[in-house]
Amino acid sequence: MSSLSTYQAPSPTITAHATRSRDQITPTSLLEAGLSTSHLSSTSTLRGPEPKWPTQWRAWTSLAGCFFLMFNSWGLVNAYGTFASYYKDTLLPDEDALMYNLFGATQCFVVLTLSIVVGRLLDAGYYRYIICTGAVTVTLSFFLLSVVSGKGGYGDGTAGLIWLTHGFLAGLGMACFFVSSSQIAATWFKAKKSLAIGIVASGASISGLVYPIMLRFLITSLGFPNAVRCVAGLIGLTALFSCIFATPNPAHVVRKPKTWFDHAVWFDYTAFKYKPFVFQTAAISFLFLGFYAVFFNLEEWSAKSGFGYKEGISRTSASDPNNSDEDLTAGIATYWLLALMNGVSTLGRIGSAYLSDHFGALQIHTIVTSVSSLLLLILWTLTPNLASCIAFVVLFGIFSGSVIGLPPASMAYILGPEPSRQAKLGQWTGMMYFFAGVPSMAGPLVAGHLITEYKTYLTVQLWSGACLVCSATCMGCAWWCKRAENLEKAVMGEEWKESEASSVAAGRVLVGGDEEKTEVRNLEGRDDDRGAV
């Protein structure tokens, strides 16, 4: 009788969930019923295979919102070459190439260095605060740039104030957008993750096409300050769209730590024992050491080589005694070259992303980086005329779009498809970009010094090409290590799966043989040490 008296009937909520058919059971429904989902390896075991494309409308609006996040972060970095040309010829005519590259390099440094913080905050679910902060900061920075540039005339600029607004403050806002764009989109598109990230990354290409053309035409008609205000207005409108619609999949695993003051929250030290991560991080560091020197100096190189002229800038700065009539008639307007390079990179970003879903992101990334290095070392250095210049711009634009758009997809490939591992995507991607922060700033500065010291752009061409060769080599090593791991999994078969399943059930995540405890927030907001998926 005592045992009967202590019996409690199951709650109505649990009973209701227990009577559902197998096709209706989801991790969300189990959590609502108060049941643990830690024993589930994936929802596909209950609901069958997931569709290749998501069916919820929120997935597609989120993808559009993430597109504009990239549009207003790395896209503005791609468009910096147009600003740099105006600074050189009009606002800051007495500075050397190192100073012009410093502004853009600061953007890269701040964006990449803060990626580790932004990535971890995203893993903890604070996406709304991050995106709104970035929207306000980036928009404000460009409005302030229009103020500190005075009337936008010859010599009206102040290097320190331009660095503070266009370099540092803009970089802070872009950092909030950069990692958010790819990570949020990846939560919705499981089967087509690389392609989704590629579509998001194409936002940087479209931005690099739109902003230079927009800026040049508006400078001619409205002047530099008003042109920059129009750019700030476009940034504000598109960023508002992202604030509303760029939201992650509610089913995505959220890792909220018990305390933010533990260094292990920000750095996953087990990653440094995992060879594919180490090699890929080194590859991205070499990549940023040489990559953006090409974009920052393309317009100046084409003008000095006689392939183009600076439309708008030269006419605006007519009081500059160094300008000549020949500058206004030779070749093509230089901003079209930068816009063309950014525009065609859309093909590379989306095309390589599509191939990555079929052949593996890391493999494709290694190949396109190798080809890009050859284009820099051979085609760029041997460009004799305008036709070959345009050929280089188009070819390098396509492959460079793949090179710069694939790092998040490559990191997702390295982590593997398991949801418990993918929960680390923001943190690992942020760590990868964090270590690329210093090289991203040092690379353009080295390039600027080489131009000033040796008075030739051949030094930049060789520098960028050599850096990409080193990057491709490290990517190849990461590919080889990951391939060896996949072969080991195939050989071990069920033994590997059982080991991994027992580790997840115990609350640990296996990555390359290393174990780490994962914290997951449940619906009541408590931290659960089990690796719930």
C-alpha positions as CSV (number, residue, x, y, z in Angstrom):
1,M,0.0,0.0,0.0
2,S,2.8,2.4,0.7
3,S,4.2,2.0,-2.8
4,L,0.7,2.7,-4.2
5,S,0.2,5.7,-2.0
6,T,3.4,7.3,-3.2
7,Y,2.6,6.8,-6.9
8,Q,2.1,10.0,-8.8
9,A,0.2,10.2,-12.1
10,P,2.2,11.5,-15.0
11,S,1.7,15.2,-15.8
12,P,-0.9,15.9,-18.5
13,T,1.8,17.6,-20.6
14,I,4.0,14.5,-20.6
15,T,1.0,12.2,-21.3
16,A,0.0,14.3,-24.2
17,H,3.4,14.2,-25.7
18,A,3.7,10.5,-25.1
19,T,0.6,9.9,-27.3
20,R,2.0,11.7,-30.3
21,S,3.0,9.7,-33.3
22,R,6.7,9.3,-34.0
23,D,6.5,11.7,-36.9
24,Q,5.4,14.5,-34.6
25,I,8.1,14.0,-32.0
26,T,10.8,16.7,-32.1
27,P,13.5,17.8,-29.6
28,T,11.4,21.0,-28.9
29,S,8.3,18.9,-28.1
30,L,10.4,16.7,-25.7
31,L,11.8,19.7,-23.9
32,E,8.3,21.2,-23.5
33,A,7.3,18.0,-21.9
34,G,10.2,18.2,-19.5
35,L,12.1,15.3,-21.1
36,S,15.8,15.2,-21.8
37,T,17.0,15.1,-25.3
38,S,20.5,14.1,-24.5
39,H,20.0,10.6,-25.7
40,L,19.1,11.7,-29.2
41,S,21.9,11.9,-31.7
42,S,19.8,13.8,-34.2
43,T,16.2,14.5,-35.0
44,S,16.5,12.5,-38.2
45,T,16.3,9.3,-36.3
46,L,12.8,10.1,-35.3
47,R,11.5,12.1,-38.3
48,G,13.5,10.6,-41.2
49,P,15.9,12.6,-43.4
50,E,15.6,16.3,-43.3
51,P,14.7,18.2,-46.6
52,K,17.6,19.6,-48.5
53,W,16.1,23.1,-48.4
54,P,14.2,24.5,-45.3
55,T,10.5,25.0,-45.7
56,Q,10.0,27.8,-43.1
57,W,9.8,31.3,-44.5
58,R,11.9,32.5,-41.6
59,A,14.9,30.6,-43.0
60,W,14.8,32.6,-46.2
61,T,14.2,36.0,-44.6
62,S,17.1,35.2,-42.3
63,L,19.3,34.4,-45.3
64,A,18.4,37.8,-46.7
65,G,19.2,39.4,-43.4
66,C,22.6,37.7,-43.2
67,F,23.3,38.7,-46.8
68,F,23.0,42.4,-45.7
69,L,25.2,41.7,-42.7
70,M,28.0,40.7,-45.0
71,F,27.0,43.5,-47.4
72,N,27.8,46.0,-44.6
73,S,30.8,44.4,-43.1
74,W,33.3,42.7,-45.5
75,G,31.7,44.4,-48.4
76,L,32.8,47.8,-47.1
77,V,36.3,46.4,-46.7
78,N,36.2,45.4,-50.4
79,A,35.1,48.9,-51.3
80,Y,37.8,50.6,-49.4
81,G,40.1,51.0,-52.4
82,T,37.7,53.7,-53.8
83,F,38.0,55.6,-50.5
84,A,41.7,55.2,-50.5
85,S,42.1,56.7,-54.0
86,Y,40.1,59.7,-52.9
87,Y,42.1,60.1,-49.8
88,K,45.3,60.0,-51.8
89,D,44.4,62.4,-54.5
90,T,42.1,64.9,-52.5
91,L,41.7,64.7,-48.8
92,L,45.2,63.6,-47.7
93,P,47.5,64.3,-50.7
94,D,50.7,64.5,-48.6
95,E,50.5,61.1,-46.9
96,D,52.3,58.0,-48.2
97,A,50.9,54.7,-49.3
98,L,51.4,53.2,-45.8
99,M,49.0,55.7,-44.3
100,Y,46.3,55.0,-46.8
101,N,46.6,51.3,-46.3
102,L,46.5,51.8,-42.5
103,F,42.9,52.9,-42.6
104,G,41.7,49.7,-44.4
105,A,44.1,47.5,-42.4
106,T,42.6,48.8,-39.2
107,Q,39.2,47.7,-40.3
108,C,40.4,44.2,-41.1
109,F,42.3,44.0,-37.8
110,V,39.3,45.1,-35.6
111,V,36.8,42.9,-37.5
112,L,39.0,39.8,-37.3
113,T,40.3,40.3,-33.8
114,L,36.9,40.8,-32.3
115,S,35.5,37.8,-34.1
116,I,36.4,35.5,-31.2
117,V,34.2,37.6,-28.8
118,V,31.4,37.9,-31.3
119,G,31.5,34.3,-32.2
120,R,31.3,33.2,-28.5
121,L,28.4,35.6,-27.8
122,L,26.5,34.2,-30.8
123,D,27.0,30.7,-29.5
124,A,25.4,31.9,-26.2
125,G,22.4,33.3,-28.1
126,Y,23.0,37.1,-27.9
127,Y,22.6,37.6,-31.6
128,R,20.0,40.4,-31.3
129,Y,22.2,42.6,-29.1
130,I,25.2,42.1,-31.4
131,I,23.4,42.9,-34.7
132,C,21.7,46.0,-33.3
133,T,25.0,47.3,-31.8
134,G,26.7,46.8,-35.2
135,A,23.9,48.6,-37.0
136,V,24.2,51.7,-34.9
137,T,28.0,51.7,-34.9
138,V,28.6,51.3,-38.6
139,T,26.0,53.8,-39.6
140,L,27.3,56.4,-37.1
141,S,30.9,55.9,-38.2
142,F,30.1,56.9,-41.8
143,F,28.0,59.9,-40.7
144,L,31.0,61.0,-38.6
145,L,33.3,60.5,-41.6
146,S,31.3,62.9,-43.6
147,V,31.7,65.5,-40.8
148,V,35.4,65.1,-40.2
149,S,36.2,65.4,-43.9
150,G,35.2,69.1,-43.9
151,K,34.0,70.2,-47.4
152,G,35.8,67.3,-49.0
153,G,38.2,69.5,-50.9
154,Y,41.9,69.2,-51.6
155,G,43.8,68.8,-48.3
156,D,40.7,69.1,-46.1
157,G,41.1,65.7,-44.4
158,T,42.8,64.9,-41.1
159,A,44.5,61.5,-41.0
160,G,43.8,60.9,-37.3
161,L,40.1,61.6,-37.5
162,I,39.7,59.6,-40.7
163,W,41.5,56.7,-39.0
164,L,39.3,57.0,-36.0
165,T,36.0,57.0,-37.9
166,H,36.6,55.0,-41.1
167,G,39.2,52.7,-39.6
168,F,38.5,52.0,-35.9
169,L,34.8,52.9,-35.3
170,A,33.6,51.4,-38.6
171,G,35.7,48.2,-37.8
172,L,34.0,47.8,-34.4
173,G,30.5,47.8,-36.1
174,M,31.6,45.5,-38.9
175,A,32.9,43.0,-36.4
176,C,29.4,42.6,-35.0
177,F,28.2,41.7,-38.5
178,F,30.9,39.6,-39.9
179,V,30.8,36.3,-38.0
180,S,27.1,36.7,-37.4
181,S,26.3,36.6,-41.1
182,S,27.6,33.1,-41.8
183,Q,26.9,31.5,-38.4
184,I,23.2,32.5,-38.3
185,A,22.6,31.4,-41.9
186,A,24.3,28.0,-41.2
187,T,21.7,27.2,-38.5
188,W,18.9,27.0,-41.1
189,F,20.6,25.2,-44.0
190,K,21.9,21.9,-42.7
191,A,22.1,20.0,-46.0
192,K,23.1,23.0,-48.1
193,K,25.3,24.8,-45.5
194,S,28.2,25.7,-47.8
195,L,25.9,27.0,-50.5
196,A,24.0,29.1,-48.0
197,I,27.2,30.6,-46.6
198,G,28.3,31.3,-50.2
199,I,25.1,33.2,-50.9
200,V,25.7,35.2,-47.7
201,A,29.3,35.8,-48.7
202,S,28.2,37.1,-52.1
203,G,26.9,40.1,-50.1
204,A,30.5,41.3,-49.8
205,S,30.8,41.1,-53.6
206,I,27.7,43.0,-54.4
207,S,28.6,45.6,-51.8
208,G,32.0,45.9,-53.4
209,L,30.3,46.6,-56.7
210,V,27.6,48.9,-55.4
211,Y,29.5,51.2,-53.0
212,P,32.4,52.2,-55.3
213,I,30.1,53.1,-58.2
214,M,27.6,54.8,-55.9
215,L,30.4,56.8,-54.2
216,R,32.1,57.9,-57.4
217,F,28.9,59.2,-59.1
218,L,27.7,61.0,-55.9
219,I,31.1,62.6,-55.3
220,T,30.9,64.2,-58.8
221,S,27.4,65.5,-58.3
222,L,27.1,66.1,-54.5
223,G,30.7,66.2,-53.2
224,F,32.4,63.8,-50.8
225,P,30.6,64.7,-47.5
226,N,27.1,64.3,-49.0
227,A,28.2,61.2,-50.9
228,V,29.3,59.5,-47.7
229,R,26.0,60.5,-46.0
230,C,24.1,58.7,-48.7
231,V,26.3,55.7,-48.1
232,A,25.6,55.9,-44.4
233,G,21.8,56.1,-45.2
234,L,22.0,52.9,-47.3
235,I,24.0,51.2,-44.5
236,G,21.3,52.2,-42.0
237,L,18.4,50.9,-44.1
238,T,19.9,47.5,-44.9
239,A,21.2,47.1,-41.4
240,L,17.7,47.7,-40.0
241,F,16.4,44.8,-42.3
242,S,19.1,42.6,-40.7
243,C,18.1,43.6,-37.2
244,I,14.6,42.4,-37.9
245,F,15.1,39.3,-39.9
246,A,18.6,37.8,-39.2
247,T,17.6,35.3,-36.6
248,P,19.0,31.8,-36.0
249,N,17.1,28.5,-36.1
250,P,15.3,28.0,-32.8
251,A,16.4,24.4,-32.8
252,H,20.1,25.4,-32.9
253,V,22.1,24.4,-29.8
254,V,22.9,27.3,-27.5
255,R,26.0,27.1,-25.3
256,K,25.6,29.6,-22.5
257,P,28.5,29.4,-19.9
258,K,28.0,29.5,-16.2
259,T,30.5,32.4,-16.0
260,W,32.0,34.7,-18.6
261,F,35.2,35.2,-16.6
262,D,36.7,31.9,-17.4
263,H,39.3,32.1,-20.2
264,A,38.1,28.7,-21.4
265,V,34.8,30.3,-22.4
266,W,36.6,32.4,-25.1
267,F,39.4,30.0,-26.1
268,D,38.6,26.3,-26.7
269,Y,42.0,24.9,-26.0
270,T,41.1,21.5,-27.3
271,A,41.1,23.0,-30.7
272,F,44.8,23.5,-30.6
273,K,45.3,19.8,-30.3
274,Y,43.3,19.2,-33.5
275,K,45.6,19.4,-36.5
276,P,43.1,20.4,-39.1
277,F,42.1,23.4,-37.1
278,V,45.8,24.4,-36.5
279,F,46.7,24.2,-40.1
280,Q,43.5,26.0,-41.3
281,T,44.1,28.8,-38.8
282,A,47.7,29.2,-40.1
283,A,46.3,29.2,-43.7
284,I,43.9,32.0,-43.0
285,S,46.6,34.0,-41.3
286,F,48.8,33.8,-44.4
287,L,45.8,34.5,-46.5
288,F,45.0,37.8,-44.8
289,L,48.7,38.7,-44.7
290,G,48.7,39.2,-48.5
291,F,45.1,39.2,-49.8
292,Y,43.8,42.7,-49.2
293,A,47.0,44.4,-50.4
294,V,45.6,43.6,-53.9
295,F,42.2,45.3,-53.3
296,F,43.7,48.3,-51.5
297,N,46.2,49.1,-54.2
298,L,44.4,48.0,-57.4
299,E,43.2,51.5,-58.5
300,E,46.6,53.1,-57.8
301,W,48.4,50.3,-59.7
302,S,46.2,50.6,-62.7
303,A,46.6,54.4,-62.8
304,K,50.3,54.3,-62.5
305,S,50.6,51.5,-65.1
306,G,48.5,53.6,-67.6
307,F,45.6,51.2,-67.7
308,G,43.1,53.6,-66.1
309,Y,42.3,57.1,-64.9
310,K,40.6,58.3,-61.7
311,E,37.3,59.7,-62.9
312,G,35.7,62.1,-60.4
313,I,38.7,62.2,-58.1
314,S,41.1,63.9,-60.6
315,R,38.4,66.4,-61.7
316,T,37.5,67.1,-58.1
317,S,41.1,67.8,-57.1
318,A,41.9,70.1,-60.1
319,S,43.8,72.3,-57.7
320,D,46.4,69.6,-57.3
321,P,49.4,70.6,-59.4
322,N,50.4,67.0,-59.9
323,N,47.3,66.2,-62.0
324,S,47.6,66.4,-65.7
325,D,45.2,66.1,-68.7
326,E,46.7,62.8,-69.6
327,D,45.3,61.3,-66.4
328,L,41.8,62.0,-67.6
329,T,41.9,60.2,-70.9
330,A,44.0,57.0,-70.6
331,G,42.4,53.6,-70.3
332,I,39.3,52.9,-68.2
333,A,38.1,54.6,-65.0
334,T,40.0,52.8,-62.2
335,Y,36.9,52.4,-60.0
336,W,35.4,50.2,-62.7
337,L,38.2,47.8,-62.3
338,L,37.7,47.5,-58.5
339,A,33.9,47.3,-59.0
340,L,34.4,44.6,-61.7
341,M,36.7,42.6,-59.5
342,N,34.2,42.7,-56.6
343,G,31.2,42.0,-58.9
344,V,32.6,38.9,-60.6
345,S,33.7,37.5,-57.2
346,T,30.0,36.7,-56.7
347,L,30.4,33.9,-59.2
348,G,33.3,32.5,-57.3
349,R,31.6,32.7,-53.9
350,I,28.4,31.0,-55.0
351,G,30.0,28.5,-57.4
352,S,32.6,27.3,-54.9
353,A,30.0,27.0,-52.2
354,Y,27.9,24.8,-54.5
355,L,30.9,22.6,-55.3
356,S,31.8,22.5,-51.6
357,D,28.5,20.8,-50.7
358,H,29.4,18.0,-53.2
359,F,33.2,17.7,-52.9
360,G,34.0,19.2,-49.5
361,A,34.7,22.9,-48.6
362,L,38.3,22.3,-47.5
363,Q,39.2,20.6,-50.8
364,I,37.7,23.4,-52.9
365,H,39.3,26.1,-50.7
366,T,42.7,24.6,-51.2
367,I,42.3,24.5,-54.9
368,V,41.0,28.0,-55.4
369,T,43.7,29.5,-53.1
370,S,46.4,27.7,-55.2
371,V,45.0,29.1,-58.4
372,S,44.8,32.6,-56.9
373,S,48.4,32.5,-55.9
374,L,49.4,31.6,-59.5
375,L,47.3,34.5,-60.9
376,L,49.1,36.9,-58.7
377,L,52.6,35.7,-59.3
378,I,52.2,35.1,-63.1
379,L,49.3,37.0,-64.7
380,W,49.4,40.1,-62.5
381,T,53.2,40.6,-62.8
382,L,53.2,40.1,-66.6
383,T,50.2,42.3,-67.4
384,P,51.3,44.4,-70.5
385,N,48.1,46.2,-71.6
386,L,44.5,47.0,-70.7
387,A,43.1,43.8,-72.1
388,S,45.3,41.6,-70.0
389,C,44.6,43.9,-67.0
390,I,40.9,43.3,-67.4
391,A,41.5,39.5,-67.8
392,F,43.5,39.5,-64.5
393,V,40.7,41.5,-62.8
394,V,38.0,39.1,-63.9
395,L,39.9,35.8,-63.2
396,F,41.3,36.9,-59.9
397,G,38.0,38.3,-58.9
398,I,36.3,35.0,-59.5
399,F,38.8,32.9,-57.6
400,S,39.4,35.5,-54.9
401,G,35.7,35.4,-54.1
402,S,36.0,31.7,-53.5
403,V,39.1,32.2,-51.4
404,I,37.7,34.8,-49.0
405,G,34.2,33.4,-48.9
406,L,35.0,29.8,-47.9
407,P,36.8,30.0,-44.5
408,P,33.5,29.6,-42.4
409,A,32.4,26.7,-44.6
410,S,35.9,25.1,-44.3
411,M,35.7,25.4,-40.5
412,A,32.2,23.8,-40.6
413,Y,33.6,21.0,-42.7
414,I,36.5,20.5,-40.2
415,L,34.0,20.3,-37.3
416,G,31.9,17.7,-39.0
417,P,28.1,17.4,-39.4
418,E,27.2,16.5,-35.8
419,P,25.0,19.2,-34.1
420,S,27.0,19.0,-30.9
421,R,30.2,19.8,-32.9
422,Q,28.5,22.5,-35.0
423,A,27.5,24.2,-31.8
424,K,31.2,25.2,-31.6
425,L,31.2,26.8,-35.1
426,G,31.0,30.4,-33.9
427,Q,33.7,29.9,-31.3
428,W,36.1,28.1,-33.6
429,T,35.5,30.5,-36.5
430,G,36.1,33.4,-34.2
431,M,39.3,31.9,-33.0
432,M,40.5,31.3,-36.5
433,Y,39.8,34.9,-37.5
434,F,41.3,36.2,-34.2
435,F,44.7,34.8,-35.1
436,A,44.4,36.3,-38.5
437,G,43.8,39.8,-37.1
438,V,47.4,40.9,-36.7
439,P,48.4,39.5,-40.2
440,S,45.4,41.3,-41.7
441,M,46.8,44.6,-40.4
442,A,50.4,43.9,-41.0
443,G,50.0,42.8,-44.6
444,P,48.6,46.0,-46.2
445,L,51.1,48.1,-44.1
446,V,54.0,46.0,-45.4
447,A,52.7,46.4,-49.0
448,G,52.4,50.2,-48.5
449,H,56.0,50.4,-47.2
450,L,57.2,48.3,-50.1
451,I,55.6,50.7,-52.6
452,T,57.0,53.7,-50.8
453,E,60.5,52.2,-50.5
454,Y,60.9,50.7,-53.9
455,K,58.6,52.8,-56.1
456,T,57.1,49.8,-57.9
457,Y,54.0,47.7,-57.5
458,L,55.9,44.6,-58.4
459,T,56.9,44.2,-54.8
460,V,53.2,44.1,-53.8
461,Q,52.5,41.5,-56.5
462,L,55.2,39.2,-55.3
463,W,54.4,39.8,-51.6
464,S,50.7,38.9,-52.1
465,G,51.4,35.9,-54.3
466,A,54.0,34.4,-51.9
467,C,51.5,34.8,-49.0
468,L,48.8,32.9,-50.9
469,V,51.3,30.1,-51.7
470,C,51.9,29.7,-48.0
471,S,48.2,29.8,-47.3
472,A,47.4,27.1,-49.9
473,T,50.2,24.9,-48.5
474,C,48.7,25.0,-45.0
475,M,45.2,24.3,-46.3
476,G,46.6,21.3,-48.1
477,C,48.0,20.0,-44.8
478,A,44.6,20.6,-43.1
479,W,42.9,18.7,-45.9
480,W,45.3,15.8,-45.6
481,C,44.8,15.6,-41.8
482,K,41.0,15.7,-42.1
483,R,41.1,13.1,-44.8
484,A,43.2,10.8,-42.6
485,E,40.6,11.2,-39.8
486,N,37.7,10.4,-42.1
487,L,39.5,7.3,-43.3
488,E,40.0,6.2,-39.7
489,K,36.3,6.7,-39.1
490,A,35.5,4.6,-42.1
491,V,37.8,1.8,-41.0
492,M,36.6,1.7,-37.4
493,G,32.9,1.9,-38.4
494,E,30.5,1.0,-35.7
495,E,33.2,1.1,-33.0
496,W,33.8,4.8,-33.7
497,K,30.1,5.6,-33.7
498,E,29.6,3.8,-30.3
499,S,32.6,5.7,-28.8
500,E,31.2,9.0,-30.0
501,A,27.6,8.2,-28.9
502,S,28.8,7.3,-25.4
503,S,30.8,10.5,-25.2
504,V,27.8,12.6,-26.2
505,A,25.6,10.8,-23.7
506,A,28.2,11.7,-21.0
507,G,28.1,15.3,-21.9
508,R,31.4,15.5,-23.9
509,V,32.0,16.4,-27.5
510,L,34.6,14.4,-29.5
511,V,36.7,16.4,-31.9
512,G,39.6,14.6,-33.4
513,G,39.9,12.4,-30.4
514,D,39.8,15.2,-27.8
515,E,37.0,15.5,-25.2
516,E,35.4,18.7,-24.1
517,K,32.4,19.4,-21.8
518,T,29.7,21.3,-23.5
519,E,27.1,23.4,-21.7
520,V,23.6,23.7,-23.2
521,R,20.8,26.0,-22.1
522,N,17.5,24.3,-21.7
523,L,14.1,26.0,-21.8
524,E,14.1,27.1,-18.2
525,G,17.4,28.9,-18.8
526,R,19.5,26.5,-16.6
527,D,22.9,25.3,-17.7
528,D,23.0,21.6,-18.4
529,D,26.3,19.8,-18.4
530,R,24.9,17.2,-20.7
531,G,25.6,17.6,-24.5
532,A,22.0,17.8,-25.4
533,V,21.4,17.9,-29.1
